Amino acid sequence: MNRNYALLLILLTWMLQVSSAWGDETMAEPEVSYFADKQRGWFWYEVLPEPVLEKKPEPVLPKPATSQSETIDKQPKVEEPQPTQPAQIPPTEPAPLSSAWLRKNMESYLNQAIDDPTHENVAAFYYLQRVMMDKAERFTNAARYVVMSDPQLDETVRRPISTFAANEANHQAGVVAEQALKDIAGQAGILFFFRSDCAYCHVQAPILSMLERAYGFKIYAVSLDGLPMPNGLFGNFKLDRGQAALLGVEQTPAMFLMKPPKQIVPLSQGVLSLEEITGRILLAGKEAGWIDPSQYQTTQGIRSTPMLLPTAGSISPTTAQDPLSLIQALQNSAQFGSNP
């Protein structure tokens, strides 16, 4: 009996210690003891709720004064209206069946007919081709009439096409060219640089000798190696005293048209036929002003006619847009054009 009484005292003491400890930790809400709520029984593993701690309000600090610039920066920015872009105008398509339209679309019609050769696709392509051919024929007929009606455009006025007329033009050209060459020979001679071991010089020398006999040109032969020609032509040659280097001679035979006292025009540094060398002499004479330009034009088998040589900027853009004004401006410029 005493023993049971002692155990009861120990148990009551232990329970009082536990209840006092719980009371210290949960001052806000004291826990209900077993004796006050003994009908629940013992719950050894019951999880008690965490104590709710009251949060102290944080002190309100005064805001630092902001500068005017910061205030402006914090204000919402108003976006400036962007300039509106002009609406893109789609390029205008060429009118159907115009030459520009046909150039642009003919290939697609051809490809369609090849890829899908139905009766309609093939016929459409050939109809368009017929349109192009008829347009070309109409243009050709109009062009022939315009050209034959205007001597400024008719090429047969400058150089005949028929055989008998072309032969006559060539005859007249030969007569005038012979006289022009003689006129040039009376003013200038030919400076001929050669080497005794140059095979090309050996075949050029006889042609220069023919030129001397036919038109009266004086040939001034200069030997670069100090030796004469093997064929004995131009035996009265001179020795090179630096003239070749001064004139830029790099190859032989080298020929220059020379008019005393100081006019020198290069002709060739290579072999030329008689026809080639006379043609170059005539051109050099025209460029140097030794013969008249119209005379030179006749030597080419071409009748002397005004040329369309308008100066740059002489025709305004407005004039160029009007066909009739353009034609009149070009015709007026021909009156002042120079002959070749």
Phi and psi in degrees as a GROMACS rama.xvg file:
@    title "Ramachandran Plot"
@    xaxis  label "Phi"
@    yaxis  label "Psi"
@TYPE xy
-63.6257  -35.2219  ASN-2
-65.8674  -41.2064  ARG-3
-67.0848  -35.8341  ASN-4
-65.1988  -38.1082  TYR-5
-66.7721  -40.0433  ALA-6
-65.6853  -36.1495  LEU-7
-66.0889  -39.2231  LEU-8
-63.5572  -42.7816  LEU-9
-62.8298  -41.2188  ILE-10
-66.9209  -40.1721  LEU-11
-66.8016  -37.4807  LEU-12
-63.1173  -44.5797  THR-13
-63.413  -40.1531  TRP-14
-66.593  -36.7665  MET-15
-64.653  -37.758  LEU-16
-66.2109  -41.7292  GLN-17
-66.0061  -43.0991  VAL-18
-66.3529  -35.6711  SER-19
-66.8557  -36.4543  SER-20
-65.8804  -40.748  ALA-21
-66.6509  -35.328  TRP-22
-65.6742  -32.9429  GLY-23
-68.6098  -37.6655  ASP-24
-77.9584  -27.9389  GLU-25
-120.056  68.2209  THR-26
-69.3253  -30.9631  MET-27
-69.3474  -41.7476  ALA-28
-133.003  94.957  GLU-29
-63.5094  140.068  PRO-30
-74.8967  141.122  GLU-31
-73.7749  130.292  VAL-32
-78.2115  167.328  SER-33
-61.9746  -36.17  TYR-34
-71.192  -27.8868  PHE-35
-80.4299  -24.6778  ALA-36
-136.496  54.1249  ASP-37
-74.3279  -16.2958  LYS-38
-67.5979  -18.1399  GLN-39
-73.8668  -23.6473  ARG-40
80.5738  -170.284  GLY-41
-91.0483  127.839  TRP-42
-121.304  87.1095  PHE-43
-70.2511  -27.8337  TRP-44
-107.593  20.5195  TYR-45
-72.8641  129.393  GLU-46
-86.4158  119.48  VAL-47
-81.6114  146.679  LEU-48
-69.0259  149.007  PRO-49
-67.3367  142.868  GLU-50
-68.4267  139.938  PRO-51
-89.2329  118.839  VAL-52
-96.6895  133.373  LEU-53
-76.9342  129.923  GLU-54
-88.0223  132.334  LYS-55
-77.7011  138.08  LYS-56
-66.1308  136.778  PRO-57
-72.6847  141.065  GLU-58
-65.501  139.161  PRO-59
-86.6042  117.133  VAL-60
-90.6409  143.815  LEU-61
-68.3105  139.261  PRO-62
-74.0182  137.253  LYS-63
-66.4182  146.629  PRO-64
-66.5094  132.139  ALA-65
-96.8489  144.887  THR-66
-75.1626  166.634  SER-67
-64.5473  -37.1209  GLN-68
-66.1465  -38.4348  SER-69
-67.5442  -36.2378  GLU-70
-62.8128  -40.0012  THR-71
-66.5924  -38.8637  ILE-72
-66.5864  -31.9063  ASP-73
-79.3337  -15.2183  LYS-74
-68.532  144.535  GLN-75
-62.4917  131.312  PRO-76
-79.3796  133.94  LYS-77
-92.8409  118.054  VAL-78
-69.0265  131.794  GLU-79
-72.9424  141.535  GLU-80
-66.1583  128.898  PRO-81
-76.9333  141.102  GLN-82
-63.8701  134.071  PRO-83
-73.3082  132.771  THR-84
-75.9973  138.422  GLN-85
-63.8148  143.989  PRO-86
-64.1147  133.985  ALA-87
-71.3825  120.452  GLN-88
-86.7935  116.663  ILE-89
-63.6128  141.769  PRO-90
-62.0866  139.515  PRO-91
-72.9051  134.27  THR-92
-77.0031  144.586  GLU-93
-63.2631  152.894  PRO-94
-63.4947  138.537  ALA-95
-56.2111  137.928  PRO-96
70.7813  6.47565  LEU-97
-75.5978  166.382  SER-98
-61.8482  -38.3067  SER-99
-65.3563  -40.3122  ALA-100
-65.4826  -41.0849  TRP-101
-65.2501  -41.5188  LEU-102
-62.5537  -34.1582  ARG-103
-79.9618  -32.1056  LYS-104
-110.945  -13.0381  ASN-105
-60.8146  -39.7882  MET-106
-65.2922  -38.7289  GLU-107
-66.3725  -37.6742  SER-108
-66.0675  -37.3608  TYR-109
-65.6532  -45.8548  LEU-110
-62.1974  -38.5356  ASN-111
-64.4887  -39.6673  GLN-112
-68.6649  -33.359  ALA-113
-73.2472  -44.4178  ILE-114
-72.2964  -34.7197  ASP-115
-135.274  78.9103  ASP-116
-75.9884  59.9794  PRO-117
-75.6899  165.939  THR-118
-58.9294  -42.2298  HIS-119
-67.9004  -42.7214  GLU-120
-65.2007  -44.7463  ASN-121
-67.153  -43.3837  VAL-122
-64.312  -37.4947  ALA-123
-62.4694  -41.6694  ALA-124
-63.9134  -45.611  PHE-125
-69.9954  -30.7352  TYR-126
-65.3798  -42.0481  TYR-127
-65.3108  -36.8219  LEU-128
-64.6462  -37.363  GLN-129
-64.6166  -38.1052  ARG-130
-61.3134  -44.074  VAL-131
-62.5237  -43.3215  MET-132
-65.9293  -39.8006  MET-133
-67.9789  -38.0723  ASP-134
-62.955  -41.5605  LYS-135
-64.737  -40.8092  ALA-136
-64.8389  -41.3123  GLU-137
-62.7137  -41.0956  ARG-138
-64.9702  -40.9916  PHE-139
-61.6323  -44.9145  THR-140
-63.9073  -41.5781  ASN-141
-65.9299  -39.3295  ALA-142
-65.1885  -41.6509  ALA-143
-61.1795  -41.0169  ARG-144
-68.5351  -41.8943  TYR-145
-63.768  -43.9474  VAL-146
-65.9157  -44.238  VAL-147
-72.4668  -16.655  MET-148
-88.818  -9.86218  SER-149
-127.753  109.794  ASP-150
-62.0273  -21.4337  PRO-151
-71.1105  -22.6001  GLN-152
-104.164  -18.7591  LEU-153
-78.1373  113.326  ASP-154
-69.9678  -24.157  GLU-155
-67.7553  -17.2858  THR-156
-67.8571  -39.2606  VAL-157
-81.0812  -41.7108  ARG-158
-143.018  114.363  ARG-159
-65.2976  150.568  PRO-160
-99.1519  -35.7547  ILE-161
-61.0624  150.748  SER-162
-63.4525  -48.0846  THR-163
-64.8203  -37.4346  PHE-164
-72.7794  -36.5454  ALA-165
-65.3882  -37.4032  ALA-166
-63.4523  -39.1811  ASN-167
-66.978  -39.3237  GLU-168
-63.3753  -40.0943  ALA-169
-65.4609  -37.0848  ASN-170
-65.0359  -46.0684  HIS-171
-62.6106  -37.6021  GLN-172
-64.3746  -39.8081  ALA-173
-65.3533  -39.9643  GLY-174
-64.1093  -46.6858  VAL-175
-68.2187  -38.4319  VAL-176
-64.4464  -40.6959  ALA-177
-61.4697  -42.2312  GLU-178
-68.2575  -38.8535  GLN-179
-65.8168  -38.8879  ALA-180
-64.8809  -38.6075  LEU-181
-67.2184  -36.5792  LYS-182
-63.6616  -41.1797  ASP-183
-69.2508  -39.1399  ILE-184
-62.8426  -27.8214  ALA-185
-73.443  -12.6228  GLY-186
-113.342  -27.6986  GLN-187
-137.674  156.798  ALA-188
-119.326  -179.835  GLY-189
-116.251  122.528  ILE-190
-89.474  121.515  LEU-191
-120.814  111.044  PHE-192
-97.0595  132.083  PHE-193
-143.945  168.947  PHE-194
-127.434  147.702  ARG-195
-67.6516  -25.71  SER-196
-100.249  13.6368  ASP-197
-92.6077  111.655  CYS-198
-64.9731  -34.4041  ALA-199
-68.7497  -32.2008  TYR-200
-66.1081  -32.1514  CYS-201
-66.5904  -34.2978  HIS-202
-88.323  -18.4529  VAL-203
-79.8525  -32.4298  GLN-204
-59.2094  -44.4076  ALA-205
-62.4125  -34.336  PRO-206
-66.9447  -40.7289  ILE-207
-65.3411  -33.7837  LEU-208
-66.1132  -38.3208  SER-209
-64.3341  -41.8756  MET-210
-61.8301  -36.0576  LEU-211
-67.5354  -41.6841  GLU-212
-74.4592  -37.6467  ARG-213
-76.4145  -38.7638  ALA-214
-121.311  -7.02596  TYR-215
87.59  18.7302  GLY-216
-69.7295  140.126  PHE-217
-89.7643  124.303  LYS-218
-99.9376  122.796  ILE-219
-105.369  99.4708  TYR-220
-87.5194  138.076  ALA-221
-131.077  123.693  VAL-222
-92.5564  127.145  SER-223
-81.3242  -24.9435  LEU-224
-106.713  4.239  ASP-225
79.4707  8.43293  GLY-226
-115.497  153.968  LEU-227
-80.6444  170.781  PRO-228
-73.0897  141.115  MET-229
-62.8491  -28.4442  PRO-230
-83.7491  2.26922  ASN-231
80.3646  -0.366078  GLY-232
-74.2132  147.756  LEU-233
52.2698  53.3239  PHE-234
-66.6808  -21.7423  GLY-235
-89.6515  41.293  ASN-236
-69.8263  165.369  PHE-237
-111.101  156.76  LYS-238
-86.3417  147.085  LEU-239
-71.5315  125.004  ASP-240
-115.19  30.0448  ARG-241
101.562  -1.1829  GLY-242
-64.2933  -37.1201  GLN-243
-63.6166  -45.0783  ALA-244
-64.9429  -36.7414  ALA-245
-65.2834  -34.912  LEU-246
-92.1395  -0.431542  LEU-247
75.8411  35.2695  GLY-248
-73.5071  124.2  VAL-249
-118.172  -28.5437  GLU-250
-131.333  153.683  GLN-251
-119.73  148.521  THR-252
-75.3962  145.844  PRO-253
-120.963  132.108  ALA-254
-130.181  137.336  MET-255
-133.652  141.335  PHE-256
-88.7236  122.065  LEU-257
-123.977  123.991  MET-258
-117.856  116.435  LYS-259
-60.6306  145.752  PRO-260
-93.9192  -23.7915  PRO-261
-135.549  1.04611  LYS-262
-82.3152  120.112  GLN-263
-133.05  125.078  ILE-264
-121.059  124.413  VAL-265
-68.9246  140.009  PRO-266
-108.367  -49.0382  LEU-267
-171.393  153.633  SER-268
-123.397  64.7863  GLN-269
176.671  172.896  GLY-270
-75.6016  135.525  VAL-271
-126.029  145.31  LEU-272
-77.212  172.543  SER-273
-63.2233  -40.8486  LEU-274
-66.036  -40.04  GLU-275
-67.1606  -42.034  GLU-276
-71.596  -35.6576  ILE-277
-68.4303  -36.5612  THR-278
-62.8541  -39.9381  GLY-279
-71.7435  -33.2242  ARG-280
-65.7125  -42.0949  ILE-281
-63.8446  -42.8695  LEU-282
-64.8891  -43.3168  LEU-283
-64.5382  -37.2963  ALA-284
-65.9787  -37.5379  GLY-285
-67.4019  -44.496  LYS-286
-65.0984  -33.3925  GLU-287
-82.6677  -7.81068  ALA-288
84.0663  18.1623  GLY-289
-84.7911  -21.2086  TRP-290
-130.876  161.172  ILE-291
-75.6474  142.354  ASP-292
-58.278  -39.2932  PRO-293
-66.1962  -34.0049  SER-294
-65.6962  -40.5538  GLN-295
-64.0641  -40.5066  TYR-296
-61.2104  -36.9442  GLN-297
-67.8545  -35.0662  THR-298
-64.3889  -18.5298  THR-299
-91.7212  7.35134  GLN-300
76.8033  22.2689  GLY-301
-120.456  131.964  ILE-302
-69.9902  145.411  ARG-303
-74.0866  113.788  SER-304
-133.357  154.692  THR-305
-61.8215  148.831  PRO-306
-113.334  147.341  MET-307
-85.1883  95.5852  LEU-308
-129.464  66.28  LEU-309
-67.9608  143.986  PRO-310
-76.1102  156.033  THR-311
-63.232  129.954  ALA-312
84.2291  0.954009  GLY-313
-75.9433  -17.1145  SER-314
-116.243  124.059  ILE-315
-75.3129  158.292  SER-316
-59.8498  -34.5934  PRO-317
-64.8101  -42.2063  THR-318
-64.0362  -38.0339  THR-319
-67.5892  -21.4789  ALA-320
-80.618  -19.3326  GLN-321
-104.247  116.331  ASP-322
-56.0065  -45.2257  PRO-323
-65.3238  -42.8986  LEU-324
-64.8172  -37.1375  SER-325
-64.6205  -43.8942  LEU-326
-61.4088  -45.3262  ILE-327
-63.6481  -39.5302  GLN-328
-65.3461  -40.0793  ALA-329
-69.1585  -38.2475  LEU-330
-64.1497  -38.2326  GLN-331
-67.9664  -34.3207  ASN-332
-69.3182  -27.663  SER-333
-64.9458  -26.2665  ALA-334
-65.7788  -24.4551  GLN-335
-110.205  6.10323  PHE-336
-72.5677  150.59  GLY-337
-96.4539  149.175  SER-338
-80.0183  154.326  ASN-339
